[in-house]
């Protein structure tokens, strides 16, 4: 049985009007009438006697309406329980890029615990390409990652922006801020692996200026890169 048709039947009887039911369901009177006809075809019997100027329930229609009321109450209860944050349970598999770990992940998790106290969060820290694949295959329920729009169908929302900057040890001679991009690229660069979004951005800039790729030391760990940079 199509529950949308049953819903239309419920509102027609409750409001005693096809037009009022159409307004309630945000549709047209002919559409509601068609739903009732489809319901009767599904069941194999008439639920409304429309031979008179004003319709009335048939004997079987009276029985159906009792169950339609139960369905509507059940739907209301279900929606109420599912939208009540305090009752939601389960585990969210959350993929996170390391950039997020070092910025606002803790604040986010605190907020989740406050609003959804019965939800567990399983955090996976990885590179953006791996997180993308995890979302695509369903291994991850959601992910905070870097980069442009994903190539597959999913729900996306822009959360924030991060500036890409060059950092160096205080002992580094010359001062990063005063160097040209070409001069910077003459040094060994510590960065994320070549498959990542930050490196691809760097490579695009090098291509624009006709600069060959520099020597590089790559790691997926931001902590490792910072440690290497600090030690010169």
C-alpha atoms as an extended CHARMM CRD file, in Angstrom:
* protein
*
       232  EXT
         1         1  UNK       CA              0.0000000000        0.0000000000        0.0000000000  PROA      1               0.0000000000
         2         2  UNK       CA              1.2780000000        3.4560000000       -0.9270000000  PROA      2               0.0000000000
         3         3  UNK       CA              1.3600000000        5.3800000000        2.3610000000  PROA      3               0.0000000000
         4         4  UNK       CA              1.1010000000        8.7230000000        0.5500000000  PROA      4               0.0000000000
         5         5  UNK       CA             -2.2660000000        7.6140000000       -0.7990000000  PROA      5               0.0000000000
         6         6  UNK       CA             -3.3090000000        6.5320000000        2.6810000000  PROA      6               0.0000000000
         7         7  UNK       CA             -2.2390000000        9.9330000000        4.0250000000  PROA      7               0.0000000000
         8         8  UNK       CA             -4.3990000000       11.6800000000        1.4210000000  PROA      8               0.0000000000
         9         9  UNK       CA             -7.3690000000        9.4910000000        2.4140000000  PROA      9               0.0000000000
        10        10  UNK       CA             -6.8080000000       10.3730000000        6.0930000000  PROA      10              0.0000000000
        11        11  UNK       CA             -6.8460000000       14.1240000000        5.4800000000  PROA      11              0.0000000000
        12        12  UNK       CA             -9.8400000000       14.0270000000        3.1190000000  PROA      12              0.0000000000
        13        13  UNK       CA            -11.8920000000       12.2660000000        5.8010000000  PROA      13              0.0000000000
        14        14  UNK       CA            -10.4890000000       14.2970000000        8.7150000000  PROA      14              0.0000000000
        15        15  UNK       CA            -11.0820000000       17.6490000000        7.0010000000  PROA      15              0.0000000000
        16        16  UNK       CA            -14.2350000000       16.4200000000        5.2310000000  PROA      16              0.0000000000
        17        17  UNK       CA            -13.0500000000       18.0500000000        2.0370000000  PROA      17              0.0000000000
        18        18  UNK       CA            -10.8940000000       17.2520000000       -0.9860000000  PROA      18              0.0000000000
        19        19  UNK       CA             -9.9430000000       20.9270000000       -1.3780000000  PROA      19              0.0000000000
        20        20  UNK       CA             -8.8920000000       21.3310000000        2.2590000000  PROA      20              0.0000000000
        21        21  UNK       CA             -6.9100000000       18.1030000000        2.0780000000  PROA      21              0.0000000000
        22        22  UNK       CA             -5.1520000000       19.4020000000       -1.0430000000  PROA      22              0.0000000000
        23        23  UNK       CA             -4.2330000000       22.6200000000        0.7680000000  PROA      23              0.0000000000
        24        24  UNK       CA             -2.9420000000       20.6340000000        3.7630000000  PROA      24              0.0000000000
        25        25  UNK       CA             -0.8060000000       18.4230000000        1.5080000000  PROA      25              0.0000000000
        26        26  UNK       CA              0.2910000000       21.3730000000       -0.6500000000  PROA      26              0.0000000000
        27        27  UNK       CA             -1.0680000000       19.8420000000       -3.8280000000  PROA      27              0.0000000000
        28        28  UNK       CA             -4.1820000000       20.1070000000       -6.0360000000  PROA      28              0.0000000000
        29        29  UNK       CA             -7.6880000000       18.7390000000       -5.6040000000  PROA      29              0.0000000000
        30        30  UNK       CA             -7.3940000000       16.5100000000       -8.7360000000  PROA      30              0.0000000000
        31        31  UNK       CA             -4.1050000000       15.0950000000       -7.3850000000  PROA      31              0.0000000000
        32        32  UNK       CA             -5.7690000000       14.1840000000       -4.0890000000  PROA      32              0.0000000000
        33        33  UNK       CA             -8.7010000000       12.6250000000       -5.9400000000  PROA      33              0.0000000000
        34        34  UNK       CA             -6.2490000000       10.5620000000       -7.9850000000  PROA      34              0.0000000000
        35        35  UNK       CA             -4.5450000000        9.3320000000       -4.8080000000  PROA      35              0.0000000000
        36        36  UNK       CA             -7.8750000000        8.1250000000       -3.4270000000  PROA      36              0.0000000000
        37        37  UNK       CA             -8.6010000000        6.3340000000       -6.7010000000  PROA      37              0.0000000000
        38        38  UNK       CA             -5.1510000000        4.7290000000       -6.6380000000  PROA      38              0.0000000000
        39        39  UNK       CA             -5.7180000000        3.6320000000       -3.0280000000  PROA      39              0.0000000000
        40        40  UNK       CA             -9.0280000000        2.0140000000       -3.9780000000  PROA      40              0.0000000000
        41        41  UNK       CA             -7.3550000000        0.2680000000       -6.9190000000  PROA      41              0.0000000000
        42        42  UNK       CA             -4.6120000000       -1.0370000000       -4.6260000000  PROA      42              0.0000000000
        43        43  UNK       CA             -7.1290000000       -2.3800000000       -2.1210000000  PROA      43              0.0000000000
        44        44  UNK       CA             -9.6700000000       -3.6440000000       -4.6190000000  PROA      44              0.0000000000
        45        45  UNK       CA            -12.6570000000       -1.9140000000       -3.0510000000  PROA      45              0.0000000000
        46        46  UNK       CA            -14.2130000000        1.5310000000       -2.6010000000  PROA      46              0.0000000000
        47        47  UNK       CA            -13.3610000000        3.5160000000        0.5370000000  PROA      47              0.0000000000
        48        48  UNK       CA            -15.4430000000        6.5810000000       -0.2690000000  PROA      48              0.0000000000
        49        49  UNK       CA            -18.9190000000        6.7150000000       -1.7580000000  PROA      49              0.0000000000
        50        50  UNK       CA            -18.6940000000        9.6530000000       -4.1460000000  PROA      50              0.0000000000
        51        51  UNK       CA            -21.9910000000        9.0200000000       -5.9390000000  PROA      51              0.0000000000
        52        52  UNK       CA            -23.7290000000       11.6190000000       -3.7740000000  PROA      52              0.0000000000
        53        53  UNK       CA            -23.0950000000       15.3690000000       -3.6930000000  PROA      53              0.0000000000
        54        54  UNK       CA            -21.2330000000       14.9370000000       -0.4220000000  PROA      54              0.0000000000
        55        55  UNK       CA            -18.9860000000       11.8810000000       -0.0960000000  PROA      55              0.0000000000
        56        56  UNK       CA            -19.2420000000        9.4290000000        2.7700000000  PROA      56              0.0000000000
        57        57  UNK       CA            -17.1580000000        6.5160000000        4.0200000000  PROA      57              0.0000000000
        58        58  UNK       CA            -18.0490000000        3.0310000000        2.8710000000  PROA      58              0.0000000000
        59        59  UNK       CA            -18.1970000000        0.1950000000        5.4310000000  PROA      59              0.0000000000
        60        60  UNK       CA            -14.6470000000       -0.8680000000        4.6120000000  PROA      60              0.0000000000
        61        61  UNK       CA            -13.6180000000        2.7970000000        4.4240000000  PROA      61              0.0000000000
        62        62  UNK       CA            -14.6120000000        3.2010000000        8.0910000000  PROA      62              0.0000000000
        63        63  UNK       CA            -12.3330000000        0.3110000000        9.0370000000  PROA      63              0.0000000000
        64        64  UNK       CA             -9.4990000000        1.6800000000        6.8930000000  PROA      64              0.0000000000
        65        65  UNK       CA             -9.7880000000        5.1060000000        8.4970000000  PROA      65              0.0000000000
        66        66  UNK       CA             -9.2320000000        3.6100000000       11.9680000000  PROA      66              0.0000000000
        67        67  UNK       CA             -5.9380000000        2.1630000000       10.7730000000  PROA      67              0.0000000000
        68        68  UNK       CA             -5.0410000000        5.3270000000        8.8660000000  PROA      68              0.0000000000
        69        69  UNK       CA             -5.3020000000        7.2300000000       12.1740000000  PROA      69              0.0000000000
        70        70  UNK       CA             -2.9060000000        4.7370000000       13.7660000000  PROA      70              0.0000000000
        71        71  UNK       CA             -0.4380000000        5.1410000000       10.8910000000  PROA      71              0.0000000000
        72        72  UNK       CA             -0.5130000000        8.9280000000       11.2010000000  PROA      72              0.0000000000
        73        73  UNK       CA              0.0320000000        8.8200000000       14.9660000000  PROA      73              0.0000000000
        74        74  UNK       CA              2.8900000000        6.3710000000       14.4960000000  PROA      74              0.0000000000
        75        75  UNK       CA              4.5040000000        8.6250000000       11.8810000000  PROA      75              0.0000000000
        76        76  UNK       CA              4.2270000000       11.6360000000       14.2200000000  PROA      76              0.0000000000
        77        77  UNK       CA              5.7630000000        9.6830000000       17.1130000000  PROA      77              0.0000000000
        78        78  UNK       CA              8.5670000000        8.3830000000       14.8990000000  PROA      78              0.0000000000
        79        79  UNK       CA              9.5070000000       11.8330000000       13.5910000000  PROA      79              0.0000000000
        80        80  UNK       CA              9.3830000000       13.2900000000       17.1020000000  PROA      80              0.0000000000
        81        81  UNK       CA             11.6970000000       10.6090000000       18.4820000000  PROA      81              0.0000000000
        82        82  UNK       CA             14.1630000000       10.7840000000       15.6120000000  PROA      82              0.0000000000
        83        83  UNK       CA             14.3920000000       14.5670000000       15.8250000000  PROA      83              0.0000000000
        84        84  UNK       CA             14.9070000000       14.5460000000       19.5730000000  PROA      84              0.0000000000
        85        85  UNK       CA             18.6800000000       14.8200000000       19.9080000000  PROA      85              0.0000000000
        86        86  UNK       CA             18.7220000000       13.3680000000       23.4040000000  PROA      86              0.0000000000
        87        87  UNK       CA             17.3250000000       10.0540000000       22.0920000000  PROA      87              0.0000000000
        88        88  UNK       CA             19.5590000000        9.5930000000       19.0460000000  PROA      88              0.0000000000
        89        89  UNK       CA             21.9920000000        6.6970000000       19.4270000000  PROA      89              0.0000000000
        90        90  UNK       CA             24.6320000000        5.1140000000       17.2330000000  PROA      90              0.0000000000
        91        91  UNK       CA             28.1700000000        5.6450000000       15.9820000000  PROA      91              0.0000000000
        92        92  UNK       CA             29.2940000000        8.1990000000       13.4000000000  PROA      92              0.0000000000
        93        93  UNK       CA             32.4370000000        7.2320000000       11.4720000000  PROA      93              0.0000000000
        94        94  UNK       CA             34.0940000000       10.6160000000       10.9720000000  PROA      94              0.0000000000
        95        95  UNK       CA             37.0890000000       11.1370000000        8.6930000000  PROA      95              0.0000000000
        96        96  UNK       CA             39.2300000000       14.1700000000        9.5340000000  PROA      96              0.0000000000
        97        97  UNK       CA             42.1900000000       15.7600000000        7.7830000000  PROA      97              0.0000000000
        98        98  UNK       CA             45.0180000000       16.6850000000       10.1090000000  PROA      98              0.0000000000
        99        99  UNK       CA             44.5300000000       20.3860000000        9.4500000000  PROA      99              0.0000000000
       100       100  UNK       CA             41.1630000000       20.1380000000       11.1750000000  PROA      100             0.0000000000
       101       101  UNK       CA             42.6560000000       18.1810000000       14.0830000000  PROA      101             0.0000000000
       102       102  UNK       CA             44.9660000000       21.1020000000       14.8540000000  PROA      102             0.0000000000
       103       103  UNK       CA             42.2850000000       23.7670000000       14.4990000000  PROA      103             0.0000000000
       104       104  UNK       CA             38.6330000000       23.2000000000       15.4800000000  PROA      104             0.0000000000
       105       105  UNK       CA             38.0630000000       19.4390000000       15.8800000000  PROA      105             0.0000000000
       106       106  UNK       CA             38.0600000000       19.5480000000       19.7020000000  PROA      106             0.0000000000
       107       107  UNK       CA             35.4650000000       22.3350000000       19.7300000000  PROA      107             0.0000000000
       108       108  UNK       CA             33.3180000000       20.3550000000       17.2860000000  PROA      108             0.0000000000
       109       109  UNK       CA             33.4510000000       17.1430000000       19.3450000000  PROA      109             0.0000000000
       110       110  UNK       CA             32.5330000000       19.0690000000       22.5010000000  PROA      110             0.0000000000
       111       111  UNK       CA             29.4760000000       20.4710000000       20.7320000000  PROA      111             0.0000000000
       112       112  UNK       CA             28.4490000000       17.0140000000       19.4790000000  PROA      112             0.0000000000
       113       113  UNK       CA             28.6350000000       15.6290000000       23.0170000000  PROA      113             0.0000000000
       114       114  UNK       CA             26.4560000000       18.4530000000       24.2980000000  PROA      114             0.0000000000
       115       115  UNK       CA             23.7670000000       18.1850000000       21.6030000000  PROA      115             0.0000000000
       116       116  UNK       CA             23.8770000000       14.4140000000       20.9640000000  PROA      116             0.0000000000
       117       117  UNK       CA             24.9680000000       12.8250000000       24.2760000000  PROA      117             0.0000000000
       118       118  UNK       CA             24.1990000000        9.2390000000       23.1700000000  PROA      118             0.0000000000
       119       119  UNK       CA             26.1110000000        9.4220000000       19.8670000000  PROA      119             0.0000000000
       120       120  UNK       CA             29.5840000000        7.8750000000       19.6600000000  PROA      120             0.0000000000
       121       121  UNK       CA             32.1450000000        9.3020000000       17.2280000000  PROA      121             0.0000000000
       122       122  UNK       CA             34.8170000000        7.1120000000       15.6480000000  PROA      122             0.0000000000
       123       123  UNK       CA             37.5320000000        9.4390000000       14.3260000000  PROA      123             0.0000000000
       124       124  UNK       CA             39.8120000000        8.4700000000       11.4370000000  PROA      124             0.0000000000
       125       125  UNK       CA             42.6640000000       10.9070000000       10.6960000000  PROA      125             0.0000000000
       126       126  UNK       CA             43.9940000000       10.5500000000        7.1590000000  PROA      126             0.0000000000
       127       127  UNK       CA             44.9170000000       12.3140000000        3.9410000000  PROA      127             0.0000000000
       128       128  UNK       CA             42.1270000000       14.0030000000        2.0030000000  PROA      128             0.0000000000
       129       129  UNK       CA             42.2890000000       11.5770000000       -0.9820000000  PROA      129             0.0000000000
       130       130  UNK       CA             41.8720000000        8.6190000000        1.3740000000  PROA      130             0.0000000000
       131       131  UNK       CA             39.0070000000       10.3680000000        3.1870000000  PROA      131             0.0000000000
       132       132  UNK       CA             37.2970000000       11.0660000000       -0.1450000000  PROA      132             0.0000000000
       133       133  UNK       CA             37.4970000000        7.3830000000       -1.0200000000  PROA      133             0.0000000000
       134       134  UNK       CA             36.1710000000        6.4380000000        2.4190000000  PROA      134             0.0000000000
       135       135  UNK       CA             33.1010000000        8.6250000000        1.9100000000  PROA      135             0.0000000000
       136       136  UNK       CA             32.5960000000        7.2830000000       -1.6220000000  PROA      136             0.0000000000
       137       137  UNK       CA             32.7050000000        3.6300000000       -0.5260000000  PROA      137             0.0000000000
       138       138  UNK       CA             30.6650000000        4.1860000000        2.6320000000  PROA      138             0.0000000000
       139       139  UNK       CA             33.5000000000        3.2680000000        5.0080000000  PROA      139             0.0000000000
       140       140  UNK       CA             33.0640000000        6.7850000000        6.4440000000  PROA      140             0.0000000000
       141       141  UNK       CA             29.7160000000        8.4210000000        7.2200000000  PROA      141             0.0000000000
       142       142  UNK       CA             31.1270000000       11.9250000000        6.8180000000  PROA      142             0.0000000000
       143       143  UNK       CA             34.4840000000       13.6750000000        6.5640000000  PROA      143             0.0000000000
       144       144  UNK       CA             36.1280000000       17.0380000000        7.1300000000  PROA      144             0.0000000000
       145       145  UNK       CA             38.6380000000       17.3610000000        4.3060000000  PROA      145             0.0000000000
       146       146  UNK       CA             40.4660000000       19.8220000000        2.1010000000  PROA      146             0.0000000000
       147       147  UNK       CA             39.9860000000       20.5660000000       -1.5440000000  PROA      147             0.0000000000
       148       148  UNK       CA             37.4300000000       21.3290000000       -4.2490000000  PROA      148             0.0000000000
       149       149  UNK       CA             34.0840000000       19.7050000000       -5.0140000000  PROA      149             0.0000000000
       150       150  UNK       CA             34.1070000000       15.9040000000       -4.9980000000  PROA      150             0.0000000000
       151       151  UNK       CA             33.6700000000       13.9510000000       -8.2220000000  PROA      151             0.0000000000
       152       152  UNK       CA             30.8710000000       11.7050000000       -6.9410000000  PROA      152             0.0000000000
       153       153  UNK       CA             27.3580000000       12.4180000000       -5.6900000000  PROA      153             0.0000000000
       154       154  UNK       CA             27.2490000000       13.3880000000       -2.0210000000  PROA      154             0.0000000000
       155       155  UNK       CA             26.0790000000       16.1780000000        0.2700000000  PROA      155             0.0000000000
       156       156  UNK       CA             28.7590000000       18.8770000000        0.5200000000  PROA      156             0.0000000000
       157       157  UNK       CA             28.9990000000       21.9910000000        2.6440000000  PROA      157             0.0000000000
       158       158  UNK       CA             31.7940000000       24.5480000000        2.7770000000  PROA      158             0.0000000000
       159       159  UNK       CA             32.9380000000       24.9440000000        6.3850000000  PROA      159             0.0000000000
       160       160  UNK       CA             35.9370000000       27.2750000000        6.4060000000  PROA      160             0.0000000000
       161       161  UNK       CA             39.0240000000       28.4920000000        4.5390000000  PROA      161             0.0000000000
       162       162  UNK       CA             42.6930000000       28.0230000000        5.3420000000  PROA      162             0.0000000000
       163       163  UNK       CA             45.5120000000       30.1520000000        4.0050000000  PROA      163             0.0000000000
       164       164  UNK       CA             48.4630000000       28.2590000000        2.5250000000  PROA      164             0.0000000000
       165       165  UNK       CA             51.6930000000       29.7110000000        3.9410000000  PROA      165             0.0000000000
       166       166  UNK       CA             55.4090000000       28.9960000000        4.0120000000  PROA      166             0.0000000000
       167       167  UNK       CA             56.8870000000       28.5020000000        7.4730000000  PROA      167             0.0000000000
       168       168  UNK       CA             60.5440000000       28.1870000000        8.4310000000  PROA      168             0.0000000000
       169       169  UNK       CA             62.7860000000       27.8630000000       11.4500000000  PROA      169             0.0000000000
       170       170  UNK       CA             63.7460000000       31.1360000000       13.1950000000  PROA      170             0.0000000000
       171       171  UNK       CA             67.3360000000       30.2950000000       12.2300000000  PROA      171             0.0000000000
       172       172  UNK       CA             66.4670000000       30.1930000000        8.5280000000  PROA      172             0.0000000000
       173       173  UNK       CA             68.5670000000       32.8180000000        6.7480000000  PROA      173             0.0000000000
       174       174  UNK       CA             67.0010000000       35.3930000000        4.4990000000  PROA      174             0.0000000000
       175       175  UNK       CA             63.4790000000       35.5090000000        5.9140000000  PROA      175             0.0000000000
       176       176  UNK       CA             60.6320000000       33.7060000000        4.1750000000  PROA      176             0.0000000000
       177       177  UNK       CA             58.4630000000       36.8170000000        3.8650000000  PROA      177             0.0000000000
       178       178  UNK       CA             61.0850000000       38.6710000000        1.7980000000  PROA      178             0.0000000000
       179       179  UNK       CA             61.8080000000       35.8370000000       -0.6480000000  PROA      179             0.0000000000
       180       180  UNK       CA             60.3170000000       35.4960000000       -4.1050000000  PROA      180             0.0000000000
       181       181  UNK       CA             58.4010000000       32.3380000000       -4.8860000000  PROA      181             0.0000000000
       182       182  UNK       CA             61.1820000000       31.2200000000       -7.2280000000  PROA      182             0.0000000000
       183       183  UNK       CA             63.8070000000       31.6420000000       -4.4960000000  PROA      183             0.0000000000
       184       184  UNK       CA             61.6530000000       29.7080000000       -2.0400000000  PROA      184             0.0000000000
       185       185  UNK       CA             61.4060000000       26.8530000000       -4.5240000000  PROA      185             0.0000000000
       186       186  UNK       CA             65.1950000000       26.6290000000       -4.6700000000  PROA      186             0.0000000000
       187       187  UNK       CA             65.1560000000       25.2510000000       -1.1220000000  PROA      187             0.0000000000
       188       188  UNK       CA             64.0780000000       21.8270000000        0.0820000000  PROA      188             0.0000000000
       189       189  UNK       CA             60.3340000000       21.9960000000        0.7360000000  PROA      189             0.0000000000
       190       190  UNK       CA             58.6530000000       20.1560000000        3.6030000000  PROA      190             0.0000000000
       191       191  UNK       CA             55.0670000000       19.4450000000        2.6460000000  PROA      191             0.0000000000
       192       192  UNK       CA             52.2290000000       16.9620000000        2.4100000000  PROA      192             0.0000000000
       193       193  UNK       CA             52.5150000000       14.0720000000       -0.1150000000  PROA      193             0.0000000000
       194       194  UNK       CA             52.0770000000       14.8340000000       -3.8080000000  PROA      194             0.0000000000
       195       195  UNK       CA             48.5620000000       13.3830000000       -3.9770000000  PROA      195             0.0000000000
       196       196  UNK       CA             47.2160000000       15.9660000000       -1.5120000000  PROA      196             0.0000000000
       197       197  UNK       CA             45.3940000000       19.2270000000       -2.1830000000  PROA      197             0.0000000000
       198       198  UNK       CA             48.0480000000       21.5570000000       -0.6490000000  PROA      198             0.0000000000
       199       199  UNK       CA             50.7900000000       20.0260000000       -2.8070000000  PROA      199             0.0000000000
       200       200  UNK       CA             48.6290000000       20.2290000000       -5.9210000000  PROA      200             0.0000000000
       201       201  UNK       CA             48.0700000000       23.9300000000       -5.2100000000  PROA      201             0.0000000000
       202       202  UNK       CA             51.8320000000       24.4070000000       -4.8570000000  PROA      202             0.0000000000
       203       203  UNK       CA             52.4830000000       22.5210000000       -8.0870000000  PROA      203             0.0000000000
       204       204  UNK       CA             49.9200000000       24.6380000000       -9.9570000000  PROA      204             0.0000000000
       205       205  UNK       CA             51.7020000000       27.8010000000       -8.8010000000  PROA      205             0.0000000000
       206       206  UNK       CA             55.0490000000       26.3810000000       -9.9540000000  PROA      206             0.0000000000
       207       207  UNK       CA             53.5820000000       25.5280000000      -13.3490000000  PROA      207             0.0000000000
       208       208  UNK       CA             52.1970000000       29.0630000000      -13.7340000000  PROA      208             0.0000000000
       209       209  UNK       CA             55.6630000000       30.5250000000      -13.1630000000  PROA      209             0.0000000000
       210       210  UNK       CA             57.5770000000       27.8730000000      -15.1080000000  PROA      210             0.0000000000
       211       211  UNK       CA             59.4750000000       26.6210000000      -12.0490000000  PROA      211             0.0000000000
       212       212  UNK       CA             60.7410000000       23.0580000000      -11.7830000000  PROA      212             0.0000000000
       213       213  UNK       CA             59.6170000000       21.0110000000       -8.8070000000  PROA      213             0.0000000000
       214       214  UNK       CA             62.0380000000       21.4300000000       -5.8810000000  PROA      214             0.0000000000
       215       215  UNK       CA             63.5810000000       18.7820000000       -3.6650000000  PROA      215             0.0000000000
       216       216  UNK       CA             60.9760000000       17.8140000000       -1.1230000000  PROA      216             0.0000000000
       217       217  UNK       CA             60.4300000000       15.8640000000        2.0610000000  PROA      217             0.0000000000
       218       218  UNK       CA             56.8190000000       14.7890000000        2.3540000000  PROA      218             0.0000000000
       219       219  UNK       CA             54.7460000000       13.3900000000        5.1880000000  PROA      219             0.0000000000
       220       220  UNK       CA             51.0570000000       13.0680000000        5.9550000000  PROA      220             0.0000000000
       221       221  UNK       CA             51.8300000000       14.1680000000        9.5370000000  PROA      221             0.0000000000
       222       222  UNK       CA             51.6560000000       17.9070000000       10.1400000000  PROA      222             0.0000000000
       223       223  UNK       CA             53.4000000000       17.4350000000       13.4920000000  PROA      223             0.0000000000
       224       224  UNK       CA             56.3460000000       15.7750000000       11.7260000000  PROA      224             0.0000000000
       225       225  UNK       CA             56.6050000000       18.5540000000        9.1390000000  PROA      225             0.0000000000
       226       226  UNK       CA             56.5190000000       21.2670000000       11.8130000000  PROA      226             0.0000000000
       227       227  UNK       CA             59.1660000000       19.4730000000       13.8460000000  PROA      227             0.0000000000
       228       228  UNK       CA             61.4730000000       19.2150000000       10.8390000000  PROA      228             0.0000000000
       229       229  UNK       CA             60.9210000000       22.8820000000        9.9720000000  PROA      229             0.0000000000
       230       230  UNK       CA             61.6040000000       24.0350000000       13.5480000000  PROA      230             0.0000000000
       231       231  UNK       CA             64.8700000000       22.0900000000       13.6120000000  PROA      231             0.0000000000
       232       232  UNK       CA             65.9810000000       23.6800000000       10.3670000000  PROA      232             0.0000000000
